[in-house]
């Protein structure tokens, strides 16, 4: 199987998680609580095996860019104060990772 085919297959598997993610998140970004913006599944690294609901978050593009090393708009990330107390373990983990990164970057 080519790299493209593997990528396409993984994206299809992730898209099947869309409905359960929307239900879990209430169709708001699980990190910043943005509403009315496009959300997409994002897997918590390290990614191994088939996509799993417990290791996938429903996030806005601004959060995804920030998590993946893009510039941080500190006003956008104020919601981490709330999301770090989420009942979803993955949301807690990513919230704490982002808070640590922001602390290290000053």
N, CA, C and O atoms as a MOPAC input file, in Angstrom:
PM7 MOZYME 1SCF
protein

 N      0.85100 1    -1.17600 1     0.00000 1
 C      0.00000 1     0.00000 1     0.00000 1
 C      0.89800 1     1.24100 1     0.00000 1
 O      1.85800 1     1.32600 1     0.76600 1
 N      0.57500 1     2.18500 1    -0.85700 1
 C      1.38300 1     3.40000 1    -0.97100 1
 C      1.14500 1     4.31500 1     0.23100 1
 O      0.17700 1     4.15800 1     0.97500 1
 N      2.04800 1     5.26500 1     0.39600 1
 C      1.90700 1     6.23800 1     1.47500 1
 C      0.61800 1     7.03100 1     1.34800 1
 O     -0.05000 1     7.31900 1     2.34200 1
 N      0.27500 1     7.38000 1     0.11000 1
 C     -0.96600 1     8.12300 1    -0.12800 1
 C     -2.17100 1     7.29600 1     0.29700 1
 O     -3.08000 1     7.80900 1     0.94900 1
 N     -2.18100 1     6.01900 1    -0.07000 1
 C     -3.30800 1     5.14800 1     0.28600 1
 C     -3.42200 1     4.97900 1     1.79600 1
 O     -4.52700 1     4.97200 1     2.33900 1
 N     -2.28500 1     4.84300 1     2.47500 1
 C     -2.29400 1     4.72800 1     3.93800 1
 C     -2.84400 1     5.99800 1     4.57200 1
 O     -3.64900 1     5.94000 1     5.50100 1
 N     -2.40200 1     7.15000 1     4.06000 1
 C     -2.88000 1     8.43400 1     4.58000 1
 C     -4.38800 1     8.56800 1     4.36800 1
 O     -5.11600 1     8.96600 1     5.27700 1
 N     -4.84600 1     8.23600 1     3.17400 1
 C     -6.26900 1     8.33000 1     2.85000 1
 C     -7.08500 1     7.41000 1     3.75700 1
 O     -8.14600 1     7.79700 1     4.24600 1
 N     -6.59100 1     6.20100 1     3.97800 1
 C     -7.27900 1     5.24600 1     4.85200 1
 C     -7.35800 1     5.77000 1     6.28500 1
 O     -8.39200 1     5.64200 1     6.94100 1
 N     -6.26800 1     6.35900 1     6.76700 1
 C     -6.26000 1     6.91000 1     8.12700 1
 C     -7.23300 1     8.08100 1     8.23400 1
 O     -7.95600 1     8.18800 1     9.22400 1
 N     -7.26300 1     8.95900 1     7.23300 1
 C     -8.18600 1    10.09100 1     7.24500 1
 C     -9.63600 1     9.61800 1     7.25500 1
 O    -10.47800 1    10.21900 1     7.92200 1
 N     -9.93200 1     8.55500 1     6.52800 1
 C    -11.28000 1     7.99100 1     6.53100 1
 C    -11.63100 1     7.43800 1     7.90600 1
 O    -12.75300 1     7.61100 1     8.38200 1
 N    -10.66700 1     6.77100 1     8.54600 1
 C    -10.89300 1     6.24300 1     9.90000 1
 C    -11.13200 1     7.39000 1    10.88200 1
 O    -11.99400 1     7.29100 1    11.75600 1
 N    -10.37900 1     8.46400 1    10.74100 1
 C    -10.57300 1     9.63000 1    11.60500 1
 C    -11.93600 1    10.27100 1    11.36500 1
 O    -12.59500 1    10.70200 1    12.31200 1
 N    -12.35900 1    10.33600 1    10.11400 1
 C    -13.65300 1    10.96100 1     9.82300 1
 C    -14.80600 1    10.15400 1    10.42200 1
 O    -15.85400 1    10.71500 1    10.74100 1
 N    -14.61900 1     8.85200 1    10.57400 1
 C    -15.65100 1     8.02600 1    11.22800 1
 C    -15.79000 1     8.36100 1    12.71000 1
 O    -16.81100 1     8.05400 1    13.32500 1
 N    -14.77400 1     8.98500 1    13.27900 1
 C    -14.84900 1     9.41600 1    14.68400 1
 C    -15.55800 1    10.76200 1    14.82900 1
 O    -15.83400 1    11.20000 1    15.94600 1
 N    -15.85300 1    11.41500 1    13.71000 1
 C    -16.44500 1    12.74700 1    13.74600 1
 C    -17.72500 1    12.83200 1    14.56100 1
 O    -17.87100 1    13.72600 1    15.39500 1
 N    -18.64000 1    11.92400 1    14.33300 1
 C    -19.92300 1    11.98200 1    15.04800 1
 C    -19.74000 1    11.76100 1    16.55200 1
 O    -20.26900 1    12.54000 1    17.34600 1
 N    -18.99900 1    10.71300 1    16.97100 1
 C    -18.78900 1    10.56400 1    18.42000 1
 C    -18.03000 1    11.73800 1    19.04000 1
 O    -18.29500 1    12.10700 1    20.18500 1
 N    -17.08700 1    12.32900 1    18.29500 1
 C    -16.35600 1    13.49900 1    18.80600 1
 C    -17.28600 1    14.69100 1    18.95100 1
 O    -17.21300 1    15.42200 1    19.93800 1
 N    -18.16200 1    14.89100 1    17.96900 1
 C    -19.11200 1    16.00300 1    18.03900 1
 C    -20.04900 1    15.82600 1    19.22500 1
 O    -20.38400 1    16.79200 1    19.91100 1
 N    -20.46700 1    14.59800 1    19.46000 1
 C    -21.34700 1    14.31500 1    20.60100 1
 C    -20.61800 1    14.60200 1    21.91200 1
 O    -21.16500 1    15.25200 1    22.80400 1
 N    -19.38500 1    14.11600 1    22.02400 1
 C    -18.61500 1    14.30200 1    23.25400 1
 C    -18.33000 1    15.77200 1    23.51800 1
 O    -18.43100 1    16.22800 1    24.65700 1
 N    -17.97400 1    16.51700 1    22.47800 1
 C    -17.55700 1    17.90900 1    22.64200 1
 C    -18.71500 1    18.89800 1    22.64700 1
 O    -18.53900 1    20.05700 1    23.02300 1
 N    -19.90100 1    18.44800 1    22.23100 1
 C    -21.00500 1    19.39100 1    22.09300 1
 C    -20.78300 1    20.33000 1    20.91800 1
 O    -21.31900 1    21.43900 1    20.89600 1
 N    -20.00000 1    19.89400 1    19.94500 1
 C    -19.59500 1    20.65200 1    18.74400 1
 C    -18.90100 1    21.97900 1    19.06700 1
 O    -19.06800 1    22.97100 1    18.35800 1
 N    -18.12600 1    21.97600 1    20.14000 1
 C    -17.24200 1    23.11300 1    20.42400 1
 C    -15.81400 1    22.57500 1    20.52500 1
 O    -15.60500 1    21.40200 1    20.83800 1
 N    -14.84700 1    23.42900 1    20.26200 1
 C    -13.44600 1    23.02000 1    20.35000 1
 C    -13.16700 1    22.54600 1    21.77100 1
 O    -13.49000 1    23.23500 1    22.73900 1
 N    -12.57400 1    21.38200 1    21.88700 1
 C    -12.35200 1    20.80100 1    23.20500 1
 C    -11.25800 1    21.50300 1    24.00400 1
 O    -11.12900 1    21.25700 1    25.20300 1
 N    -10.47600 1    22.36300 1    23.37700 1
 C     -9.45300 1    23.10200 1    24.12200 1
 C     -9.85000 1    24.55000 1    24.39000 1
 O     -9.74500 1    25.02300 1    25.52200 1
 N    -10.30400 1    25.25600 1    23.35600 1
 C    -10.55700 1    26.69200 1    23.52900 1
 C    -12.03800 1    27.03300 1    23.63200 1
 O    -12.38900 1    28.19000 1    23.86100 1
 N    -12.90300 1    26.05100 1    23.46700 1
 C    -14.36500 1    26.22400 1    23.54000 1
 C    -14.93000 1    27.10100 1    22.43200 1
 O    -16.02200 1    27.65000 1    22.58100 1
 N    -14.20100 1    27.24700 1    21.31100 1
 C    -14.71500 1    28.02800 1    20.17700 1
 C    -15.96700 1    27.35500 1    19.62300 1
 O    -16.02500 1    26.13200 1    19.48900 1
 N    -16.95900 1    28.16700 1    19.30700 1
 C    -18.21700 1    27.68600 1    18.74100 1
 C    -18.40600 1    28.28400 1    17.36100 1
 O    -17.92000 1    29.37800 1    17.07300 1
 N    -19.11500 1    27.55800 1    16.51100 1
 C    -19.43100 1    28.08600 1    15.19600 1
 C    -18.24700 1    28.14700 1    14.24900 1
 O    -18.29100 1    28.86200 1    13.24800 1
 N    -17.19700 1    27.41100 1    14.54800 1
 C    -16.03000 1    27.34400 1    13.66800 1
 C    -15.85200 1    25.89200 1    13.23400 1
 O    -16.29800 1    24.97800 1    13.92900 1
 N    -15.20200 1    25.67400 1    12.09100 1
 C    -14.96000 1    24.28700 1    11.68100 1
 C    -14.08100 1    23.56800 1    12.70000 1
 O    -13.10200 1    24.12800 1    13.19300 1
 N    -14.43300 1    22.35000 1    13.00400 1
 C    -13.65800 1    21.50500 1    13.91600 1
 C    -13.24000 1    20.25000 1    13.16100 1
 O    -13.93600 1    19.78800 1    12.25700 1
 N    -12.09700 1    19.71500 1    13.54900 1
 C    -11.67400 1    18.45800 1    12.93000 1
 C    -10.95700 1    17.58500 1    13.94900 1
 O    -10.40900 1    18.07700 1    14.93500 1
 N    -10.97200 1    16.29100 1    13.69600 1
 C    -10.28900 1    15.37100 1    14.60300 1
 C     -8.78200 1    15.60300 1    14.57000 1
 O     -8.19900 1    15.82800 1    13.51000 1
 N     -8.16700 1    15.54400 1    15.73900 1
 C     -6.71300 1    15.67600 1    15.86900 1
 C     -6.24000 1    14.62000 1    16.85400 1
 O     -6.72300 1    14.53900 1    17.98300 1
 N     -5.27900 1    13.80800 1    16.40300 1
 C     -4.78100 1    12.71000 1    17.23000 1
 C     -3.64400 1    13.16200 1    18.13800 1
 O     -2.75100 1    13.90100 1    17.72300 1
 N     -3.69500 1    12.70900 1    19.37000 1
 C     -2.65400 1    13.02100 1    20.35100 1
 C     -1.45000 1    12.12500 1    20.07100 1
 O     -1.57800 1    10.90100 1    20.08200 1
 N     -0.28200 1    12.72100 1    19.82000 1
 C      0.90000 1    11.89600 1    19.58100 1
 C      1.37300 1    11.21600 1    20.86100 1
 O      1.10400 1    11.72200 1    21.95100 1
 N      2.05500 1    10.10800 1    20.76600 1
 C      2.42600 1     9.41700 1    19.54000 1
 C      1.23500 1     8.64600 1    18.96800 1
 O      0.42000 1     8.09300 1    19.70600 1
 N      1.15700 1     8.62400 1    17.64500 1
 C      0.05700 1     7.95800 1    16.94400 1
 C      0.51800 1     6.56800 1    16.53500 1
 O      1.46800 1     6.40800 1    15.76900 1
 N     -0.17500 1     5.56800 1    17.06300 1
 C      0.14100 1     4.17200 1    16.73800 1
 C     -1.16400 1     3.44000 1    16.48700 1
 O     -2.15500 1     3.67100 1    17.18100 1
 N     -1.16700 1     2.57900 1    15.52000 1
 C     -2.35100 1     1.77400 1    15.25200 1
 C     -3.50400 1     2.60600 1    14.71200 1
 O     -3.32500 1     3.73400 1    14.25300 1
 N     -4.67800 1     2.02300 1    14.77900 1
 C     -5.89200 1     2.67300 1    14.27800 1
 C     -6.27600 1     3.84400 1    15.17800 1
 O     -6.01700 1     3.81200 1    16.38100 1
 N     -6.89400 1     4.88200 1    14.60000 1
 C     -7.34700 1     6.01800 1    15.41800 1
 C     -8.31700 1     5.56100 1    16.51200 1
 O     -9.18300 1     4.71800 1    16.27800 1
 N     -8.15600 1     6.12900 1    17.70200 1
 C     -9.01000 1     5.78800 1    18.83400 1
 C     -9.68000 1     7.05200 1    19.35700 1
 O     -9.06200 1     8.11500 1    19.40800 1
 N    -10.93800 1     6.93100 1    19.74300 1
 C    -11.69400 1     8.06600 1    20.25600 1
 C    -11.00100 1     8.68200 1    21.46900 1
 O    -10.95300 1     9.90500 1    21.60000 1
 N    -10.46800 1     7.84700 1    22.35100 1
 C     -9.84200 1     8.33300 1    23.58200 1
 C     -8.55600 1     9.11000 1    23.32400 1
 O     -8.11100 1     9.88000 1    24.17500 1
 N     -7.95800 1     8.90800 1    22.15000 1
 C     -6.69600 1     9.56800 1    21.82700 1
 C     -6.87500 1    10.59800 1    20.71000 1
 O     -5.91100 1    10.99800 1    20.05700 1
 N     -8.12500 1    11.01900 1    20.50300 1
 C     -8.43100 1    11.98400 1    19.45600 1
 C     -9.28200 1    13.10200 1    20.04400 1
 O    -10.22200 1    12.84600 1    20.79700 1
 N     -8.94600 1    14.34500 1    19.69700 1
 C     -9.69500 1    15.50700 1    20.16100 1
 C    -10.38200 1    16.16900 1    18.98200 1
 O     -9.96800 1    15.98500 1    17.83800 1
 N    -11.42300 1    16.93500 1    19.24800 1
 C    -12.14800 1    17.69200 1    18.23600 1
 C    -11.74700 1    19.14600 1    18.41000 1
 O    -12.16700 1    19.79200 1    19.37000 1
 N    -10.92300 1    19.68200 1    17.47700 1
 C    -10.29000 1    20.98100 1    17.66800 1
 C    -10.50000 1    21.92200 1    16.49000 1
 O    -10.74700 1    21.49300 1    15.36300 1
 N    -10.39400 1    23.21700 1    16.78200 1
 C    -10.42400 1    24.24100 1    15.74200 1
 C     -9.03100 1    24.35000 1    15.11800 1
 O     -8.04600 1    23.87500 1    15.68500 1
 N     -8.96600 1    24.97600 1    13.95400 1
 C     -7.68900 1    25.11100 1    13.25400 1
 C     -6.67200 1    25.93800 1    14.02800 1
 O     -5.47400 1    25.66300 1    13.95300 1
 N     -7.12400 1    26.95300 1    14.77600 1
 C     -6.20000 1    27.78100 1    15.56000 1
 C     -5.50400 1    26.94000 1    16.62900 1
 O     -4.29900 1    27.07200 1    16.84100 1
 N     -6.26300 1    26.08000 1    17.29900 1
 C     -5.66000 1    25.20500 1    18.31100 1
 C     -4.69900 1    24.21700 1    17.66900 1
 O     -3.60600 1    23.98800 1    18.18800 1
 N     -5.09200 1    23.63400 1    16.55200 1
 C     -4.22300 1    22.66500 1    15.88500 1
 C     -2.91000 1    23.31400 1    15.47100 1
 O     -1.84100 1    22.74200 1    15.68400 1
 N     -2.98200 1    24.51100 1    14.87900 1
 C     -1.74600 1    25.20600 1    14.47600 1
 C     -0.85300 1    25.47300 1    15.69000 1
 O      0.36100 1    25.28600 1    15.61600 1
 N     -1.44000 1    25.90700 1    16.79700 1
 C     -0.65600 1    26.18200 1    17.99800 1
 C     -0.02100 1    24.93200 1    18.57900 1
 O      1.14500 1    24.94800 1    18.97300 1
 N     -0.77700 1    23.86000 1    18.63300 1
 C     -0.26800 1    22.59800 1    19.16900 1
 C      0.88500 1    22.07700 1    18.31800 1
 O      1.85700 1    21.52200 1    18.83000 1
 N      0.75300 1    22.26700 1    17.01700 1
 C      1.76200 1    21.73000 1    16.10400 1
 C      2.95700 1    22.67100 1    15.93600 1
 O      3.76000 1    22.50000 1    15.01900 1
 N      3.07100 1    23.66100 1    16.82000 1
 C      4.26600 1    24.49800 1    16.85000 1
 C      4.12500 1    25.86500 1    16.23400 1
 O      5.10000 1    26.61400 1    16.16500 1
 N      2.93500 1    26.21000 1    15.78200 1
 C      2.71700 1    27.53500 1    15.19500 1
 C      2.74700 1    28.62000 1    16.25200 1
 O      2.89500 1    28.33500 1    17.44000 1
 N      2.60700 1    29.87200 1    15.81900 1
 C      2.62000 1    30.98700 1    16.76800 1
 C      1.44900 1    30.89500 1    17.74300 1
 O      0.36600 1    30.42900 1    17.38900 1
 N      1.68000 1    31.34200 1    18.95600 1
 C      0.66200 1    31.27800 1    19.99600 1
 C      0.04300 1    32.64500 1    20.23800 1
 O      0.74100 1    33.60200 1    20.57300 1
 N     -1.25300 1    32.72900 1    20.06800 1
 C     -2.01800 1    33.92300 1    20.42100 1
 C     -2.49800 1    33.68100 1    21.85500 1
 O     -3.43300 1    32.91200 1    22.07900 1
 N     -1.86100 1    34.33400 1    22.81500 1
 C     -2.14200 1    34.04300 1    24.21800 1
 C     -3.60300 1    34.25700 1    24.58400 1
 O     -4.13500 1    33.53500 1    25.42700 1
 N     -4.26400 1    35.23300 1    23.96900 1
 C     -5.68100 1    35.43500 1    24.25200 1
 C     -6.50000 1    34.21200 1    23.86300 1
 O     -7.46200 1    33.85900 1    24.54600 1
 N     -6.12000 1    33.57100 1    22.77300 1
 C     -6.84000 1    32.37900 1    22.31800 1
 C     -6.73300 1    31.24400 1    23.34900 1
 O     -7.67100 1    30.46600 1    23.52500 1
 N     -5.59700 1    31.16100 1    24.01600 1
 C     -5.32800 1    30.02600 1    24.90000 1
 C     -5.79200 1    30.24000 1    26.34000 1
 O     -5.53600 1    29.38400 1    27.18800 1
 N     -6.45100 1    31.32700 1    26.64000 1
 C     -6.95000 1    31.56600 1    28.00400 1
 C     -7.89200 1    30.45100 1    28.47100 1
 O     -7.99500 1    30.18200 1    29.66800 1
 N     -8.56700 1    29.81500 1    27.54000 1
 C     -9.52200 1    28.76000 1    27.88100 1
 C     -8.84500 1    27.52100 1    28.46200 1
 O     -9.51900 1    26.64600 1    29.00500 1
 N     -7.52800 1    27.43800 1    28.35400 1
 C     -6.83400 1    26.28500 1    28.94000 1
 C     -7.04700 1    26.20900 1    30.44900 1
 O     -6.98300 1    25.13100 1    31.04100 1
 N     -7.30000 1    27.35900 1    31.06300 1
 C     -7.57600 1    27.37700 1    32.50900 1
 C     -8.78500 1    26.50300 1    32.83500 1
 O     -8.86700 1    25.93200 1    33.92300 1
 N     -9.71000 1    26.40200 1    31.90200 1
 C    -10.89900 1    25.57700 1    32.08800 1
 C    -10.70400 1    24.17900 1    31.52200 1
 O    -11.04700 1    23.18900 1    32.16900 1
 N    -10.15100 1    24.09600 1    30.30700 1
 C    -10.04200 1    22.79300 1    29.64700 1
 C     -9.11100 1    21.82600 1    30.38400 1
 O     -9.25100 1    20.61000 1    30.24800 1
 N     -8.16900 1    22.35300 1    31.15900 1
 C     -7.26800 1    21.44500 1    31.88500 1
 C     -8.00800 1    20.64200 1    32.96200 1
 O     -7.46300 1    19.68000 1    33.50400 1
 N     -9.24400 1    21.03700 1    33.26900 1
 C    -10.05000 1    20.31000 1    34.25500 1
 C    -11.09700 1    19.41200 1    33.58700 1
 O    -11.99200 1    18.89800 1    34.25800 1
 N    -10.98800 1    19.22700 1    32.28600 1
 C    -11.93300 1    18.41100 1    31.53300 1
 C    -11.98600 1    16.98900 1    32.08000 1
 O    -11.02200 1    16.50400 1    32.67100 1
 N    -13.10900 1    16.33500 1    31.88000 1
 C    -13.24800 1    14.92900 1    32.25700 1
 C    -12.64000 1    14.01300 1    31.20700 1
 O    -12.50500 1    12.81200 1    31.43700 1
 N    -12.27000 1    14.56700 1    30.05600 1
 C    -11.65700 1    13.79200 1    28.97800 1
 C    -10.14200 1    13.79700 1    29.19100 1
 O     -9.51600 1    14.85300 1    29.09200 1
 N     -9.54200 1    12.64200 1    29.47900 1
 C     -8.10500 1    12.60300 1    29.77900 1
 C     -7.23000 1    13.25100 1    28.71000 1
 O     -6.27400 1    13.95100 1    29.04400 1
 N     -7.53500 1    13.03400 1    27.43900 1
 C     -6.73200 1    13.61200 1    26.36800 1
 C     -6.75600 1    15.13000 1    26.36900 1
 O     -5.74600 1    15.76800 1    26.06800 1
 N     -7.88700 1    15.70900 1    26.70300 1
 C     -7.99600 1    17.16900 1    26.77200 1
 C     -7.09700 1    17.68300 1    27.89800 1
 O     -6.41400 1    18.69500 1    27.73900 1
 N     -7.10000 1    16.99000 1    29.02600 1
 C     -6.22500 1    17.37900 1    30.14300 1
 C     -4.76000 1    17.34600 1    29.72000 1
 O     -4.00900 1    18.28900 1    29.96900 1
 N     -4.36400 1    16.25000 1    29.08100 1
 C     -2.96600 1    16.06800 1    28.68800 1
 C     -2.50900 1    17.18800 1    27.75400 1
 O     -1.46500 1    17.80100 1    27.97800 1
 N     -3.28700 1    17.45000 1    26.71400 1
 C     -2.89800 1    18.46900 1    25.74000 1
 C     -2.94700 1    19.86100 1    26.37100 1
 O     -2.10100 1    20.70100 1    26.06700 1
 N     -3.91100 1    20.11400 1    27.23300 1
 C     -3.98100 1    21.40900 1    27.91800 1
 C     -2.72700 1    21.65000 1    28.74100 1
 O     -2.15500 1    22.73900 1    28.70000 1
 N     -2.30300 1    20.65600 1    29.47900 1
 C     -1.10700 1    20.79500 1    30.31900 1
 C      0.13900 1    20.94900 1    29.45700 1
 O      1.02200 1    21.74200 1    29.78500 1
 N      0.22300 1    20.19800 1    28.35600 1
 C      1.36300 1    20.35600 1    27.44000 1
 C      1.43800 1    21.78300 1    26.91100 1
 O      2.51900 1    22.36800 1    26.84600 1
 N      0.29600 1    22.34100 1    26.53600 1
 C      0.27800 1    23.70400 1    25.99200 1
 C      0.61900 1    24.73500 1    27.07100 1
 O      1.34000 1    25.69600 1    26.80200 1
 N      0.11000 1    24.54200 1    28.27900 1
 C      0.45200 1    25.46000 1    29.36800 1
 C      1.95700 1    25.44100 1    29.64500 1
 O      2.56600 1    26.48400 1    29.88400 1
 N      2.54500 1    24.25000 1    29.61100 1
 C      3.99500 1    24.14800 1    29.82100 1
 C      4.74900 1    24.85400 1    28.70100 1
 O      5.70800 1    25.58200 1    28.95300 1
 N      4.31400 1    24.63700 1    27.47600 1
 C      4.98100 1    25.29600 1    26.33900 1
 C      4.89100 1    26.80500 1    26.46500 1
 O      5.87900 1    27.50300 1    26.23700 1
 N      3.72600 1    27.32100 1    26.82200 1
 C      3.56100 1    28.76400 1    26.96900 1
 C      4.43900 1    29.29300 1    28.09000 1
 O      5.00700 1    30.37900 1    27.97600 1
 N      4.55500 1    28.53500 1    29.17000 1
 C      5.39900 1    28.94400 1    30.29100 1
 C      6.86700 1    28.99200 1    29.87100 1
 O      7.58900 1    29.91500 1    30.24800 1
 N      7.31100 1    28.00700 1    29.09700 1
 C      8.70300 1    27.95500 1    28.64500 1
 C      9.01800 1    29.06300 1    27.65800 1
 O     10.13600 1    29.57700 1    27.63500 1
 N      8.03400 1    29.43900 1    26.83500 1
 C      8.25600 1    30.47800 1    25.82900 1
 C      8.08300 1    31.87700 1    26.40100 1
 O      8.37000 1    32.87200 1    25.73500 1
 N      7.61200 1    31.94300 1    27.64200 1
 C      7.47900 1    33.23500 1    28.30200 1
 C      6.21300 1    33.88900 1    27.95600 1
 O      5.93800 1    34.99200 1    28.42900 1

